[in-house]
Each structure stands twice: as C-alpha cells, then as structure tokens.
Amino acid sequence: MDDTTREAVRAFHRLLKATAAAANDPFNPGSEETLTNAAVEANAAMATAGLLGRPGPELFALVREEFPDYGPTA
C-alpha cells in the first residue's frame, strides 16, 4: 500500500470511528463537529488516493489490512 492510499485508509478509519461514536452517543455536543471534520478529511484523502466510489468491501479490506484488529461490530 502506498503512502497516499495508507493516509486515505487511516482517514476513512477515523471516519468510521467518529461515526460509531456519534451513533453510540448522539447527544454528545461535540459529536456532530467531530463527525463532520472526519468526513471532510476522509473525503479529501480518499479523493487524492482515487478511492472515492470504490466498493465498500474493497474499502473495508484496506482498513483491515492497515488495522488488522478492526471490526465494525466490535
């Protein structure tokens, strides 16, 4: 995995974590801003890496490659 793709995968992982945190505590006053910031960051990084529009299973495979312990239901 090249550095550009790795950074995009890491940004996408941060977005996944922010999404989970917002879903688990929707009334947290900072969750909306955190989620928005993570989405903007991930979108920019993924666009740079050419990952926007890639199938979900492919993106999750990249996340698991970079973060072997990642489990979306954990």
C-alpha positions as protocol buffer text, in pm:
chain_id: "A"
residue {
  index: 1
  type: MET
  ca { x: 0 y: 0 z: 0 }
}
residue {
  index: 2
  type: ASP
  ca { x: 150 y: 335 z: -99 }
}
residue {
  index: 3
  type: ASP
  ca { x: 163 y: 632 z: 138 }
}
residue {
  index: 4
  type: THR
  ca { x: -127 y: 818 z: -27 }
}
residue {
  index: 5
  type: THR
  ca { x: -354 y: 516 z: -3 }
}
residue {
  index: 6
  type: ARG
  ca { x: -241 y: 447 z: 353 }
}
residue {
  index: 7
  type: GLU
  ca { x: -327 y: 802 z: 461 }
}
residue {
  index: 8
  type: ALA
  ca { x: -668 y: 774 z: 292 }
}
residue {
  index: 9
  type: VAL
  ca { x: -736 y: 444 z: 467 }
}
residue {
  index: 10
  type: ARG
  ca { x: -637 y: 594 z: 800 }
}
residue {
  index: 11
  type: ALA
  ca { x: -868 y: 891 z: 741 }
}
residue {
  index: 12
  type: PHE
  ca { x: -1151 y: 655 z: 646 }
}
residue {
  index: 13
  type: HIS
  ca { x: -1084 y: 457 z: 965 }
}
residue {
  index: 14
  type: ARG
  ca { x: -1110 y: 778 z: 1169 }
}
residue {
  index: 15
  type: LEU
  ca { x: -1441 y: 849 z: 994 }
}
residue {
  index: 16
  type: LEU
  ca { x: -1568 y: 502 z: 1083 }
}
residue {
  index: 17
  type: LYS
  ca { x: -1471 y: 555 z: 1446 }
}
residue {
  index: 18
  type: ALA
  ca { x: -1633 y: 901 z: 1455 }
}
residue {
  index: 19
  type: THR
  ca { x: -1950 y: 759 z: 1300 }
}
residue {
  index: 20
  type: ALA
  ca { x: -1967 y: 482 z: 1559 }
}
residue {
  index: 21
  type: ALA
  ca { x: -1907 y: 728 z: 1843 }
}
residue {
  index: 22
  type: ALA
  ca { x: -2180 y: 961 z: 1714 }
}
residue {
  index: 23
  type: ALA
  ca { x: -2424 y: 673 z: 1679 }
}
residue {
  index: 24
  type: ASN
  ca { x: -2347 y: 549 z: 2030 }
}
residue {
  index: 25
  type: ASP
  ca { x: -2382 y: 893 z: 2190 }
}
residue {
  index: 26
  type: PRO
  ca { x: -2588 y: 1116 z: 1959 }
}
residue {
  index: 27
  type: PHE
  ca { x: -2644 y: 1380 z: 2225 }
}
residue {
  index: 28
  type: ASN
  ca { x: -2273 y: 1445 z: 2281 }
}
residue {
  index: 29
  type: PRO
  ca { x: -2238 y: 1815 z: 2192 }
}
residue {
  index: 30
  type: GLY
  ca { x: -1909 y: 1766 z: 2004 }
}
residue {
  index: 31
  type: SER
  ca { x: -2003 y: 1457 z: 1806 }
}
residue {
  index: 32
  type: GLU
  ca { x: -2153 y: 1642 z: 1510 }
}
residue {
  index: 33
  type: GLU
  ca { x: -1845 y: 1860 z: 1461 }
}
residue {
  index: 34
  type: THR
  ca { x: -1612 y: 1562 z: 1505 }
}
residue {
  index: 35
  type: LEU
  ca { x: -1809 y: 1360 z: 1252 }
}
residue {
  index: 36
  type: THR
  ca { x: -1817 y: 1648 z: 1004 }
}
residue {
  index: 37
  type: ASN
  ca { x: -1442 y: 1707 z: 1035 }
}
residue {
  index: 38
  type: ALA
  ca { x: -1369 y: 1336 z: 992 }
}
residue {
  index: 39
  type: ALA
  ca { x: -1592 y: 1320 z: 684 }
}
residue {
  index: 40
  type: VAL
  ca { x: -1423 y: 1620 z: 521 }
}
residue {
  index: 41
  type: GLU
  ca { x: -1078 y: 1478 z: 595 }
}
residue {
  index: 42
  type: ALA
  ca { x: -1167 y: 1131 z: 466 }
}
residue {
  index: 43
  type: ASN
  ca { x: -1330 y: 1267 z: 152 }
}
residue {
  index: 44
  type: ALA
  ca { x: -1025 y: 1474 z: 62 }
}
residue {
  index: 45
  type: ALA
  ca { x: -778 y: 1195 z: 136 }
}
residue {
  index: 46
  type: MET
  ca { x: -983 y: 934 z: -48 }
}
residue {
  index: 47
  type: ALA
  ca { x: -1023 y: 1162 z: -350 }
}
residue {
  index: 48
  type: THR
  ca { x: -646 y: 1214 z: -361 }
}
residue {
  index: 49
  type: ALA
  ca { x: -590 y: 838 z: -342 }
}
residue {
  index: 50
  type: GLY
  ca { x: -855 y: 761 z: -605 }
}
residue {
  index: 51
  type: LEU
  ca { x: -1067 y: 565 z: -358 }
}
residue {
  index: 52
  type: LEU
  ca { x: -1393 y: 758 z: -383 }
}
residue {
  index: 53
  type: GLY
  ca { x: -1664 y: 543 z: -534 }
}
residue {
  index: 54
  type: ARG
  ca { x: -1481 y: 218 z: -463 }
}
residue {
  index: 55
  type: PRO
  ca { x: -1700 y: -67 z: -339 }
}
residue {
  index: 56
  type: GLY
  ca { x: -1748 y: -89 z: 37 }
}
residue {
  index: 57
  type: PRO
  ca { x: -1598 y: -438 z: 69 }
}
residue {
  index: 58
  type: GLU
  ca { x: -1280 y: -313 z: -101 }
}
residue {
  index: 59
  type: LEU
  ca { x: -1252 y: -17 z: 137 }
}
residue {
  index: 60
  type: PHE
  ca { x: -1311 y: -235 z: 442 }
}
residue {
  index: 61
  type: ALA
  ca { x: -1049 y: -481 z: 319 }
}
residue {
  index: 62
  type: LEU
  ca { x: -799 y: -194 z: 303 }
}
residue {
  index: 63
  type: VAL
  ca { x: -897 y: -87 z: 655 }
}
residue {
  index: 64
  type: ARG
  ca { x: -847 y: -441 z: 782 }
}
residue {
  index: 65
  type: GLU
  ca { x: -509 y: -456 z: 606 }
}
residue {
  index: 66
  type: GLU
  ca { x: -395 y: -141 z: 787 }
}
residue {
  index: 67
  type: PHE
  ca { x: -580 y: -216 z: 1114 }
}
residue {
  index: 68
  type: PRO
  ca { x: -599 y: -596 z: 1150 }
}
residue {
  index: 69
  type: ASP
  ca { x: -797 y: -572 z: 1474 }
}
residue {
  index: 70
  type: TYR
  ca { x: -1069 y: -353 z: 1322 }
}
residue {
  index: 71
  type: GLY
  ca { x: -1416 y: -497 z: 1347 }
}
residue {
  index: 72
  type: PRO
  ca { x: -1715 y: -281 z: 1257 }
}
residue {
  index: 73
  type: THR
  ca { x: -1935 y: -458 z: 1510 }
}
residue {
  index: 74
  type: ALA
  ca { x: -1681 y: -463 z: 1793 }
}
